[in-house]
């Protein structure tokens, strides 16, 4: 999976004859189920299971299912908080 796409554009400045390189890095806003599985190192079945049980927030466009990158990051943070609080209860 390619995480980013790099586009380079040459822009001619108005005050001298050198060109300036502008690099734009485009990050995807939405991931497919396959991409989520790859990022998390889960099977596709596991990702669909999380979606089915409402654990992983998704957007649906007809038959297409997508996960917002920001939602995935929030979900991961929540999972980490749950694991941390669970470990703290076991120690106490």
Beta strands, then each sheet from edge to edge (+ up, - down):
strand 1: 4-12
strand 2: 19-27
strand 3: 30-32
strand 4: 59-61
strand 5: 64-68
sheet 1: 1+ 2-
sheet 2: 3+ 5- 4+
end
